[in-house]
Amino acid sequence: MNEFFLIILAYLLGSIPTSLIVSRSQFNIDIRDYGSGNAGATNTFRVLGSKWGSVVMIFDMLKGLLAAKLAFLIPIYQENEFFRTNFQVGLGLAAVLGHIFPVWAEFRGGKGVATLFGLIIAVSPWTALSCGGVFMLVLYLTRFVSLSSILASLAFPVFILIIFNVDNNLYRVFAIAVALLVIITHQKNIGRLISGSENKVPIFKGRDKRKQREHN
């Protein structure tokens, strides 16, 4: 089993259209016809609610995680952590590419944030936990998944380059590239955030109701 075959397999794994499977099987709709028109977890949260949004997010994360774990199928990557990390980044990026341009769904997918996060969990769990903390804090405070994703992605290279000081130049470049990729794929969201027209996801409503009662 060679590297090229595993990269193709990772792409096909990333191409599994989780949000489409959920929207079609549970609601008989195409999620891309609603909300932002995106086939990712954020739009699923917005259109189908927190329950199904969470399901899609978890499975999209698993795509990146499992793609990275494919590296262990080749003996040399089991023994050498440096080479394994580099190959896992390649596998994970193939899965992210599959998520954004899924062969199973007319090449119209999501933005790849959850799949990227799954890759980070596989390669550096502590960094993933730290970025996840940033994501959840911003989400709790704002209920904007897009803003949470952007700030968590910007925190990623900070953790890699400064806080954890990871000694792998390719992974350091990857961390910076992730932040840039998320910003590029969220340009429309950034525009809506600036204009005040970005939609909040239907979670943490209990907190908002408590605040409203306190103000009343």
C-alpha positions in Angstrom: 0.0 0.0 0.0 1.8 3.2 -1.2 1.4 6.9 -0.3 -0.4 7.8 -3.5 -3.1 5.3 -3.0 -3.6 6.5 0.6 -3.8 10.1 -0.5 -6.6 9.2 -3.0 -8.3 7.2 -0.2 -8.1 10.2 2.1 -9.6 12.5 -0.6 -12.5 10.0 -1.1 -13.0 9.8 2.6 -13.2 13.6 2.8 -15.6 13.7 -0.1 -18.3 11.9 2.0 -21.1 14.6 2.0 -22.2 14.3 5.6 -24.5 17.3 5.6 -26.2 16.1 2.4 -26.7 12.6 3.8 -28.3 14.1 6.9 -30.5 16.7 5.1 -31.7 14.2 2.5 -32.3 11.3 4.8 -33.9 13.2 7.7 -35.5 16.2 5.9 -35.7 15.2 2.3 -33.9 18.4 1.2 -30.6 19.5 -0.2 -28.9 21.6 2.5 -27.2 23.6 -0.3 -30.6 25.0 -1.3 -31.0 26.7 2.0 -29.2 29.2 4.2 -25.7 30.1 2.9 -25.9 27.4 0.3 -22.9 25.7 1.9 -22.7 21.9 2.6 -20.9 22.3 5.9 -21.6 22.0 9.6 -22.2 25.8 10.0 -25.0 25.9 7.5 -26.4 22.7 9.0 -26.5 24.3 12.4 -28.2 27.3 10.9 -30.8 25.4 8.8 -31.4 22.1 10.7 -30.6 23.1 14.2 -28.0 22.3 16.9 -28.7 18.5 17.0 -28.0 17.8 13.4 -25.4 20.5 13.1 -23.5 18.7 15.9 -23.9 15.4 14.1 -22.5 16.8 10.9 -19.6 18.6 12.7 -18.6 15.4 14.5 -18.6 13.3 11.4 -16.7 15.9 9.4 -14.1 16.0 12.1 -13.8 12.2 12.0 -13.1 12.5 8.2 -9.9 14.5 8.9 -9.0 12.3 11.9 -9.3 9.0 10.1 -7.6 10.3 7.0 -4.5 11.3 9.1 -4.6 7.9 10.8 -4.1 6.2 7.4 -0.4 7.0 7.8 -0.1 4.1 10.3 -0.8 1.6 7.5 2.7 2.1 6.2 5.4 0.8 8.5 7.9 3.6 8.1 5.4 6.1 9.4 4.7 4.0 12.5 8.4 4.3 13.5 9.3 7.8 12.6 7.3 10.6 14.1 8.7 13.4 12.0 7.9 11.7 8.7 4.6 10.6 10.0 3.5 14.1 11.0 4.4 15.4 7.5 2.6 12.6 5.7 -0.4 13.0 8.0 -0.6 16.7 7.0 -0.7 15.6 3.4 -3.4 13.0 4.1 -5.5 15.5 6.1 -5.2 18.1 3.4 -6.4 15.6 0.8 -9.4 14.9 3.0 -10.1 18.7 3.4 -9.8 19.1 -0.4 -12.4 16.2 -0.7 -14.7 18.0 1.8 -14.5 21.3 -0.2 -14.7 19.6 -3.6 -16.5 16.3 -3.0 -16.5 13.9 -5.9 -19.7 12.3 -4.5 -21.6 15.7 -4.4 -20.9 17.5 -7.7 -17.8 19.1 -6.2 -19.9 21.4 -4.1 -19.0 20.9 -0.5 -18.2 22.8 2.7 -15.4 25.0 3.9 -13.3 22.3 5.5 -12.9 23.7 9.0 -14.3 20.7 10.9 -12.2 18.3 8.8 -9.1 20.4 9.4 -9.8 20.3 13.1 -10.0 16.5 12.9 -6.6 16.5 11.3 -5.2 18.6 14.1 -6.6 16.3 16.7 -4.8 13.4 15.0 -1.4 15.2 14.8 -1.3 17.4 17.9 -4.2 16.7 20.4 -3.1 19.4 22.9 -3.1 22.1 20.2 -6.5 20.8 19.0 -7.8 21.1 22.6 -6.5 24.6 22.9 -8.0 25.7 19.6 -11.3 23.9 20.5 -11.4 26.0 23.7 -11.0 29.2 21.7 -13.8 28.0 19.3 -16.2 27.1 22.1 -15.6 30.3 24.1 -16.2 32.5 21.1 -19.3 30.5 20.1 -20.7 30.7 23.6 -20.2 34.5 23.7 -21.4 35.3 20.1 -23.2 32.2 18.7 -21.4 32.9 15.4 -19.8 29.7 14.1 -18.0 31.5 11.4 -16.4 34.0 13.8 -15.5 31.1 16.2 -13.9 29.2 13.3 -11.9 32.2 12.1 -10.5 33.1 15.6 -9.7 29.4 16.4 -7.8 29.1 13.1 -5.9 32.3 13.9 -5.1 30.9 17.3 -3.7 27.7 15.7 -0.4 29.2 14.4 0.0 31.1 17.7 -0.1 27.8 19.6 2.2 26.1 17.1 4.8 28.8 16.6 4.8 30.5 20.0 3.1 28.6 22.9 4.0 25.0 22.0 7.0 25.9 19.7 6.6 22.8 17.6 10.0 21.9 16.0 8.7 20.9 12.5 9.0 23.6 9.8 6.5 21.9 7.5 3.9 21.8 10.3 4.7 25.5 11.2 4.0 26.5 7.6 0.9 24.3 7.6 -0.4 26.2 10.7 0.0 29.5 9.0 -1.6 28.2 5.8 -4.6 26.9 7.8 -5.3 30.4 9.2 -5.0 31.9 5.7 -7.2 29.2 4.2 -10.0 29.7 6.7 -9.9 33.5 6.2 -10.1 33.1 2.4 -13.0 30.6 2.6 -14.9 32.8 5.0 -14.7 36.1 3.1 -18.5 36.3 2.7 -19.0 35.5 6.4 -16.5 38.3 7.3 -18.5 40.7 5.1 -21.7 39.7 6.8 -20.1 40.0 10.3 -19.0 43.5 9.5 -22.4 44.5 8.1 -24.2 42.8 11.0 -26.1 40.5 8.8 -24.4 37.2 9.7 -26.9 34.7 11.2 -26.4 33.2 14.6 -26.7 29.5 15.2 -29.6 28.2 17.4 -27.6 27.2 20.4 -27.1 28.5 23.9 -30.6 30.1 23.7 -31.1 29.4 27.4 -28.2 31.8 28.2 -29.8 34.5 26.0 -33.2 34.0 27.7 -31.6 34.4 31.1 -29.9 37.6 30.0 -33.2 38.9 28.6 -35.0 38.2 31.9 -32.2 39.9 33.9 -32.5 43.0 31.7 -36.2 43.1 32.1 
